[in-house]
Amino acid sequence: MVDVADGVVTSWDEVDVWWSRQHDEGSDARHHARVARFLREHEIEELVVHHMGDGMARMMATMGIRVHGDASGDARDAVNAALGLGS
């Protein structure tokens, strides 16, 4: 999770949520609910992702969360590239 103010990263917090492991534990609806709950609890406004399925993309649109797709490289480089920030 990254906070950005005036084009500068002001905080960086990595949280291991285990979504890739939990994805196949239960239904898609349960997985989507876990993700939505986390995003709401942490007031996430934008996501930088490598891949997102159609159902999750629809949910992000419904939640009003902007998604930056096709991220590559390490997380910091992907965030900087997606948000147009300097390294």
PAMARTOR-297743 format. One line per field, with one value per residue (C-alpha): residue number from 0; x, y, z. Coordinates in nm, 4 decimals, decimal comma. Example, Ala and Ser with C-alpha at 12.3 -4.5 7.8 and 13.67 -1.06 7.14 Angstrom:
BEGIN
num = 0_1
c1 = 1,2300_1,3670
c2 = -0,4500_-0,1060
c3 = 0,7800_0,7140
END
This chain:
BEGIN
num = 0_1_2_3_4_5_6_7_8_9_10_11_12_13_14_15_16_17_18_19_20_21_22_23_24_25_26_27_28_29_30_31_32_33_34_35_36_37_38_39_40_41_42_43_44_45_46_47_48_49_50_51_52_53_54_55_56_57_58_59_60_61_62_63_64_65_66_67_68_69_70_71_72_73_74_75_76_77_78_79_80_81_82_83_84_85_86
c1 = 0,0000_0,1390_0,0424_0,1272_0,1183_0,2185_0,3702_0,5899_0,5531_0,5074_0,4632_0,5053_0,3572_0,3735_0,0999_0,1002_-0,2665_-0,2223_-0,4826_-0,3112_-0,3226_-0,6750_-0,8066_-0,8858_-1,0188_-1,3909_-1,5963_-1,5025_-1,7628_-1,5864_-1,2512_-1,3935_-1,5529_-1,2148_-1,0505_-1,3318_-1,3265_-0,9491_-0,9717_-1,2541_-1,0840_-0,7652_-0,9408_-0,7637_-0,8343_-0,6128_-0,4563_-0,1479_-0,1798_-0,0193_-0,3433_-0,7054_-0,9977_-1,3128_-1,5208_-1,2698_-1,2348_-1,6129_-1,6036_-1,3261_-1,5298_-1,8350_-1,6241_-1,4843_-1,1270_-0,8990_-0,6961_-0,3561_-0,3031_-0,0152_0,2326_0,5757_0,9008_0,9279_0,6477_0,8174_0,9001_0,5444_0,3895_0,6230_0,5487_0,1704_0,1400_0,3977_0,6268_1,0030_1,2065
c2 = 0,0000_0,3323_0,6836_0,9510_1,3259_1,5802_1,3069_1,1702_0,8387_0,9310_0,5794_0,2216_-0,0750_-0,4309_-0,6618_-1,0327_-1,1111_-1,4632_-1,3997_-1,6234_-1,9157_-1,8395_-1,7871_-2,1565_-2,2017_-2,1565_-1,9774_-1,6740_-1,4792_-1,5537_-1,4559_-1,1324_-1,0543_-1,0962_-0,8621_-0,6046_-0,6070_-0,5459_-0,2649_-0,0916_-0,1314_0,0265_0,2939_0,1850_0,4185_0,2681_-0,0702_-0,1633_-0,5220_-0,7649_-0,9509_-0,9314_-1,1440_-0,9967_-1,0517_-0,8791_-0,5954_-0,5437_-0,5370_-0,2752_-0,0602_-0,0928_0,0059_0,3044_0,1798_0,2728_-0,0224_0,0073_-0,3241_-0,5097_-0,4168_-0,5731_-0,5714_-0,5304_-0,3626_-0,0245_-0,0003_-0,1059_0,1565_0,4286_0,3444_0,3154_0,6385_0,8305_0,8837_0,9163_0,6236
c3 = 0,0000_-0,1055_-0,0090_-0,2648_-0,2101_-0,4739_-0,6922_-0,4142_-0,2316_0,1349_0,2731_0,1561_0,3435_0,2112_0,3380_0,2562_0,2051_0,0604_-0,2101_-0,4655_-0,2215_-0,1033_-0,4565_-0,5005_-0,1461_-0,1909_-0,4508_-0,6588_-0,4621_-0,1319_-0,2825_-0,4219_-0,0845_0,0928_-0,1559_-0,1370_0,2438_0,2498_-0,0062_0,1832_0,5222_0,3870_0,1770_-0,1421_-0,4345_-0,7086_-0,7812_-0,9788_-1,1018_-1,3404_-1,4128_-1,3072_-1,4190_-1,5693_-1,2557_-1,0319_-1,2844_-1,2760_-0,8980_-0,9000_-1,1389_-0,9145_-0,6122_-0,8020_-0,7769_-1,0659_-1,1949_-1,3619_-1,5431_-1,7068_-1,4341_-1,4581_-1,2679_-0,8966_-0,7039_-0,6642_-1,0343_-1,1266_-0,8968_-1,0208_-1,3846_-1,3367_-1,1425_-1,3464_-1,0492_-1,0440_-0,9091
END
